[in-house]
Amino acid sequence: MARLLEREPVLRVGLLEGAREARLELTGGFHAGDGRPWRGPILLRPLDRAGVRALDLEGKEIYRGEELILSPLRPEECLFLVRDLPIGIGFHWEQGRDQAFRGEALVRPHPSGGLLLINRISLEDYLESVLSSEMNPSSPPHFLLAHAVVSRSWLVAQLERSRAPEGPSPPPGITWRDRSDHELFDVCADDHCQRYQGVPAEGREAAARAVRRTRGIFLVSGEEICDARFSKACGGRSENFSTAWEEKEIPCLASVRCWEEEDRGPLGTEEEARSWILGRPPSFCADPPEEVRRAILPDFDLATRDFYRWKVVYEREELEALLLEKGGIRVGSLEDLLPVKRGPSGRISHLRIRGSGGEVLRGKELEIRRLLSPTHLYSSAFVVRKDPPGSKRPGRFILLGAGWGHGVGFCQVGAAVMAWKGKDWEGILSHYFPGARLERLYS
């Protein structure tokens, strides 16, 4: 319940799971409870699931124990840098980057083998890095203010959800992933939760100002903190929570048009969805000017250009191989991909995959994106064209789609463009989270 939150939480952020080793560099001085400062580079390795060991540059063992906790001597100044930390895992922008973090580093053996590296940090310090990771900190100030509230609300809502009883299991073929997938820490550092890529080399002060100005402010719906989801670009209309996750309607996550006027309602039929996706309706997230793109998107997102409306072409055999590799799906010669259920933005939540040897039903939104791409489709808002048209044994499948991400809640590109056009942060939040109010729950 929102009113039960009276102080700033301390988070456990999972940075690495199951790694064979981790290379850290400590600046400013850390201690491990042994009375001596730790500085410089160290190499961490597991001890057969029984503990961890630390080595110096020469390979000399400097620590051995069940776990290692490195605490900063001066929290405001000390950083630990993790070499080649993966980001965008499973998505088309996946890569490794050196990332520096504030707070404590906890190193333990992972139950499945390898290392578990956790960063323990206060929520407000964590948010400074999130704002600089999810989007470019050179974004308009009111966008950063809005995003700080969204990220803070989402995170604490997830902490509350993790304490609630689990809901009913989904039916066969239907699955979704959520923050509750993590049992060893509160939140991960990648796109599965929200991007947390350490202290930024540039733009930290802009992010810090947004966090300080909104400190302790949350989106609240009823008596609960709003589960404020967000994605990169909604494609013109935001999506319902139940399209991507469990069958639950959340009032503050109702579908809204990403534009000044609500000129049409939710997409209620397959014909309406096709017209919407194949068209190019005006939207805040549609094709922002180049100077705006460069101001709002991180460098590794700039390479993704056609995210408002996009096209993917597969040879039939290529798509059959993908379905087998990603989902173990064998339906003979692939004949069709048939939307069974769509949300109000056109995103497919249930997809029938039909072939000469049978058919299967799969969902929800992220699972469909995972099955139909070597990484992930931009979204599940797509229509299918077969080549040749109407064929029972098409040679190619052409997917024409809209948007980037699940589309639920806050549209990052749309909100940034709204701020660029002069909308204030309170107005941006009221647009994407209808009926929610702003409350400061701690100071």
C-alpha positions in Angstrom: 0.0 0.0 0.0 1.3 3.4 -0.9 0.9 4.9 2.6 3.0 2.2 4.2 6.1 3.5 2.4 7.7 5.9 4.7 11.5 5.8 3.9 13.7 5.4 0.9 14.4 1.7 0.2 17.8 0.2 -0.3 17.9 -2.1 -3.4 19.8 -5.2 -4.4 20.5 -4.9 -8.1 21.7 -8.0 -9.9 24.6 -7.2 -12.2 25.9 -10.6 -13.2 24.4 -14.1 -12.9 26.4 -17.3 -13.5 29.5 -15.6 -14.8 32.7 -17.7 -14.8 34.7 -14.6 -13.6 34.3 -10.9 -13.0 36.9 -8.2 -13.5 36.5 -5.2 -11.1 38.4 -2.1 -10.7 38.0 -0.2 -7.4 38.6 3.5 -7.2 38.5 5.7 -4.0 39.0 2.7 -1.6 36.7 -0.1 -0.4 36.8 -2.3 2.6 35.7 -5.9 3.2 35.6 -5.9 7.0 39.2 -7.0 7.3 40.6 -3.6 8.3 42.5 -2.9 5.1 41.6 -0.8 2.1 40.9 -2.5 -1.3 41.9 -0.5 -4.4 42.7 -1.2 -8.0 41.9 -4.1 -10.3 40.8 -7.5 -8.9 39.7 -10.7 -10.5 36.8 -12.7 -9.0 36.2 -16.4 -9.5 33.8 -18.9 -7.9 34.8 -21.8 -5.7 32.7 -24.7 -6.8 29.5 -23.1 -5.6 30.9 -23.0 -2.1 32.4 -19.5 -2.1 34.4 -17.0 -4.0 38.0 -16.0 -4.4 39.7 -12.8 -5.4 43.0 -12.5 -7.2 45.3 -9.5 -7.8 46.8 -8.6 -11.2 49.7 -11.1 -10.7 47.2 -13.9 -10.0 47.9 -14.0 -6.3 44.9 -14.9 -4.2 44.0 -12.1 -1.8 40.6 -13.3 -0.6 38.8 -16.6 -0.1 35.4 -17.0 1.6 31.7 -17.8 1.3 31.0 -14.3 0.0 32.7 -11.0 -0.5 31.1 -7.7 0.5 33.0 -4.6 -0.7 31.8 -1.4 1.0 33.0 2.1 -0.1 35.1 4.1 2.3 33.5 7.3 1.0 30.1 6.5 -0.6 29.9 9.7 -2.6 33.3 9.3 -4.2 34.1 5.6 -4.4 33.2 3.5 -7.5 33.6 -0.1 -8.6 34.0 -0.7 -12.3 32.9 -3.9 -13.9 34.7 -4.8 -17.1 32.7 -5.9 -20.2 29.3 -6.1 -18.5 26.6 -7.3 -20.9 23.7 -5.0 -21.8 20.6 -5.6 -24.0 20.8 -9.3 -23.4 18.8 -11.2 -26.1 17.9 -8.0 -28.0 19.4 -6.6 -31.2 21.6 -4.1 -29.4 23.3 -6.7 -27.1 26.9 -5.8 -26.3 29.4 -5.6 -23.5 30.5 -2.4 -21.8 32.6 -1.3 -18.9 30.3 0.2 -16.3 31.1 1.9 -13.0 28.7 1.8 -10.0 28.3 3.5 -6.6 27.3 1.6 -3.4 28.3 -1.8 -2.2 29.4 -4.8 -4.3 28.3 -8.2 -3.0 29.9 -11.3 -4.6 28.5 -14.8 -4.0 28.4 -18.2 -5.7 25.3 -18.6 -7.9 23.2 -21.6 -7.0 23.4 -22.8 -10.6 27.2 -22.3 -10.8 29.4 -19.3 -11.5 29.3 -15.9 -9.8 26.4 -13.7 -8.6 27.4 -10.0 -8.5 25.0 -7.7 -6.7 25.1 -3.9 -6.2 23.5 -2.7 -3.0 22.4 1.0 -3.4 19.8 3.4 -2.3 16.8 3.9 -4.6 17.5 7.6 -5.3 21.2 6.9 -6.2 20.0 4.0 -8.4 17.6 6.3 -10.3 20.4 8.7 -11.3 21.9 5.8 -13.3 18.6 4.6 -14.7 17.8 8.0 -16.2 21.2 8.1 -17.9 20.8 4.5 -19.1 17.2 4.3 -20.4 17.5 7.6 -22.4 20.0 10.3 -23.1 20.5 12.7 -20.1 20.6 15.5 -22.6 16.8 15.0 -23.0 14.5 17.9 -22.1 14.4 18.5 -18.4 10.7 17.8 -18.0 11.1 14.5 -19.7 13.8 13.5 -17.1 11.5 14.7 -14.3 8.7 12.5 -15.6 10.9 9.5 -16.1 12.3 9.8 -12.6 8.8 9.4 -11.2 7.9 6.6 -13.6 11.1 4.6 -12.8 10.7 5.2 -9.0 7.1 4.1 -9.1 7.7 1.0 -11.2 10.5 -0.2 -9.0 8.7 0.1 -5.7 5.5 -1.4 -7.2 7.6 -4.4 -8.1 8.9 -4.7 -4.5 5.3 -4.7 -3.4 4.3 -7.3 -6.0 7.1 -9.6 -4.9 5.5 -9.9 -1.5 2.0 -10.6 -2.9 0.8 -14.2 -3.4 1.3 -15.6 -6.9 -1.7 -15.5 -9.3 -3.0 -18.4 -11.3 -0.7 -20.1 -13.8 -1.1 -19.2 -17.4 -2.7 -21.8 -19.8 -0.4 -24.0 -21.9 1.5 -22.1 -24.6 1.0 -18.8 -22.9 3.8 -17.2 -20.9 5.2 -13.9 -19.7 8.2 -12.7 -17.9 8.2 -10.2 -15.0 10.3 -8.8 -12.3 9.2 -11.6 -10.0 11.4 -13.9 -12.1 14.3 -12.7 -10.0 14.6 -14.5 -6.6 18.2 -13.7 -5.6 17.9 -9.9 -5.8 15.3 -7.1 -6.2 15.8 -6.0 -9.7 18.2 -6.8 -12.6 20.3 -4.2 -14.4 19.1 -4.9 -18.0 16.1 -4.3 -20.2 14.2 -7.1 -18.6 13.6 -4.7 -15.7 15.0 -1.3 -16.5 18.4 -0.3 -17.7 20.9 0.4 -15.0 24.3 0.9 -16.6 26.2 2.7 -13.9 27.4 6.2 -13.3 27.4 8.0 -16.7 30.5 9.6 -18.1 28.5 12.6 -19.3 25.2 14.1 -18.2 25.1 12.9 -14.6 24.2 16.3 -13.2 21.1 16.6 -15.4 19.9 13.2 -14.2 20.8 14.0 -10.6 18.8 17.3 -10.7 15.7 15.4 -12.0 16.0 12.8 -9.2 16.5 15.4 -6.5 13.6 17.6 -7.6 11.2 14.6 -7.6 12.7 12.8 -4.6 10.1 10.5 -3.0 7.4 11.4 -5.5 5.3 8.5 -6.8 2.4 7.9 -9.2 -0.4 6.6 -7.0 -3.6 4.9 -8.1 -6.2 4.3 -5.4 -4.2 3.4 -2.4 -1.4 1.7 -4.3 1.7 2.8 -6.1 1.1 2.6 -9.8 2.9 -0.2 -11.6 4.3 2.4 -14.0 5.5 0.3 -17.0 7.3 2.0 -19.9 8.7 1.1 -23.3 10.7 2.8 -26.1 7.9 3.8 -28.6 4.3 2.7 -28.4 3.6 3.1 -32.1 0.8 5.6 -31.7 -1.2 4.1 -28.9 -0.2 2.6 -25.6 -1.2 -0.9 -24.7 -3.2 -2.6 -21.8 -1.2 -4.4 -19.1 -3.1 -7.7 -19.8 -1.8 -7.9 -23.3 1.8 -8.4 -22.1 1.3 -9.9 -18.6 -1.4 -11.6 -16.5 -5.1 -11.1 -17.1 -5.5 -8.1 -14.9 -6.7 -4.6 -15.7 -4.8 -1.8 -14.0 -6.7 1.5 -14.3 -3.6 3.7 -14.5 -2.3 1.6 -17.4 -5.3 2.1 -19.6 -4.6 2.4 -23.3 -4.3 6.1 -24.5 -3.5 7.7 -27.8 0.1 9.1 -28.1 -1.1 12.4 -29.5 -2.8 15.7 -28.6 -6.2 14.5 -29.4 -8.0 11.2 -29.0 -9.3 11.0 -32.6 -10.2 7.4 -32.5 -10.8 4.7 -30.0 -8.9 1.5 -29.3 -8.4 -0.9 -32.2 -11.3 -3.4 -31.7 -11.2 -5.5 -34.9 -8.6 -7.1 -37.1 -9.5 -4.7 -39.9 -8.9 -1.7 -37.7 -5.6 -3.1 -36.5 -4.4 -3.7 -40.1 -5.4 -0.2 -41.1 -3.6 1.3 -38.1 -0.4 -0.7 -38.5 -0.2 -0.3 -42.3 -0.9 3.4 -42.0 1.2 6.1 -40.4 -1.1 8.1 -38.1 0.4 11.2 -36.4 1.9 10.5 -33.0 4.5 12.0 -30.6 6.7 8.9 -31.1 6.5 9.0 -35.0 9.7 10.0 -36.6 11.1 12.7 -34.3 13.5 15.2 -36.0 17.1 14.1 -36.1 18.3 16.7 -33.6 15.6 15.4 -31.2 16.5 11.8 -31.8 20.2 12.5 -30.9 19.2 14.5 -27.8 16.9 11.8 -26.4 18.3 8.4 -27.4 21.4 6.7 -26.0 24.1 6.1 -28.5 23.4 2.4 -28.9 19.7 3.1 -29.6 20.5 5.6 -32.4 21.2 2.8 -34.8 17.5 1.7 -34.5 15.8 4.0 -36.9 12.5 2.6 -38.3 10.9 1.8 -35.0 7.5 3.6 -35.5 6.7 1.4 -38.6 9.0 -1.5 -39.5 9.3 -4.5 -41.8 10.9 -7.9 -41.4 11.0 -10.5 -44.2 11.7 -14.2 -43.7 12.0 -17.1 -46.1 9.6 -19.8 -44.9 12.4 -22.3 -44.1 14.2 -19.6 -42.1 11.1 -18.9 -40.0 10.5 -22.7 -39.5 14.1 -23.0 -38.2 13.5 -20.0 -35.8 10.4 -21.5 -34.4 12.1 -24.8 -33.8 15.2 -23.2 -32.3 13.5 -20.7 -30.1 10.4 -22.7 -29.1 10.8 -26.3 -30.1 7.8 -25.8 -32.4 7.2 -28.3 -35.2 4.1 -27.8 -37.3 5.4 -29.2 -40.6 5.5 -26.8 -43.5 4.6 -23.4 -42.1 1.3 -22.1 -43.6 0.2 -19.1 -41.6 0.7 -16.9 -38.5 -2.8 -16.0 -37.3 -3.6 -13.3 -34.6 -6.1 -14.8 -32.2 -6.3 -11.8 -29.8 -4.9 -8.3 -30.0 -4.8 -5.4 -27.5 -6.0 -1.9 -28.2 -2.7 -0.8 -29.7 -2.8 -3.7 -32.2 -0.2 -5.8 -30.3 -0.9 -9.5 -30.5 -1.2 -11.3 -27.2 -2.2 -14.7 -28.6 -0.9 -16.0 -31.9 -1.8 -19.3 -33.7 1.1 -20.8 -35.7 -0.4 -23.2 -38.3 1.4 -25.7 -40.6 0.8 -28.8 -42.6 1.4 -30.9 -39.5 -0.8 -29.1 -37.1 -1.0 -25.8 -35.1 0.0 -24.3 -31.8 -1.1 -21.3 -29.8 1.6 -19.0 -28.3 1.7 -15.8 -26.2 2.0 -13.3 -24.7 3.5 -10.3 -26.3 7.2 -10.8 -25.4 7.1 -14.6 -26.1 5.7 -13.9 -29.6 8.5 -11.3 -30.2 11.1 -13.8 -29.0 9.8 -16.7 -31.2 9.7 -14.7 -34.4 13.2 -13.2 -34.4 16.9 -14.3 -33.8 16.8 -11.6 -31.0 13.3 -10.0 -30.5 10.9 -8.4 -32.9 10.5 -4.7 -32.1 6.9 -5.4 -31.0 4.0 -7.8 -31.5 1.9 -5.2 -33.3 2.3 -6.6 -36.8 0.3 -7.9 -39.7 1.4 -10.8 -41.9 1.7 -10.9 -45.6 2.5 -14.1 -47.4 4.3 -14.4 -50.7 2.7 -15.5 -52.9 -0.6 -14.1 -51.4 -3.1 -16.7 -50.2 -0.6 -19.6 -50.7 -0.9 -22.7 -48.5 2.9 -23.1 -48.9 4.2 -19.5 -49.0 7.9 -18.9 -49.9 8.2 -15.9 -47.7 6.5 -14.3 -44.7 6.5 -10.5 -44.5 5.9 -8.9 -41.1 4.8 -5.3 -41.1 4.8 -3.8 -37.6 4.4 -0.8 -35.4 6.3 0.4 -32.3 9.2 -0.7 -30.2 8.6 -2.6 -27.0 5.5 -3.8 -25.2 3.8 -0.4 -25.3 2.3 -0.4 -21.9 2.2 2.9 -19.9 4.9 5.5 -20.6 6.1 5.9 -24.2 9.6 7.1 -23.8 10.1 8.7 -27.2 6.6 10.1 -27.2 7.1 11.6 -23.7 10.5 13.1 -24.7 8.9 14.7 -27.8 6.0 16.0 -25.6 8.6 17.7 -23.3 10.5 19.0 -26.3 7.2 20.6 -27.5 6.8 22.3 -24.1 4.6 20.0 -22.1 5.5 19.9 -18.3 6.3 16.7 -16.5 3.0 16.6 -14.6 1.1 16.9 -17.8 3.1 14.2 -19.4 2.4 11.8 -16.6 -1.3 12.6 -16.5 -1.5 11.8 -20.2 0.1 8.3 -20.1 -1.2 7.3 -16.6 -4.9 8.3 -16.6 -6.4 8.8 -13.2 -3.1 8.5 -11.3 -2.1 11.2 -8.9 1.3 12.4 -7.6 2.2 11.9 -4.0 5.5 12.5 -2.1 5.8 9.4 0.2 9.1 10.3 1.8 11.4 13.3 1.8 
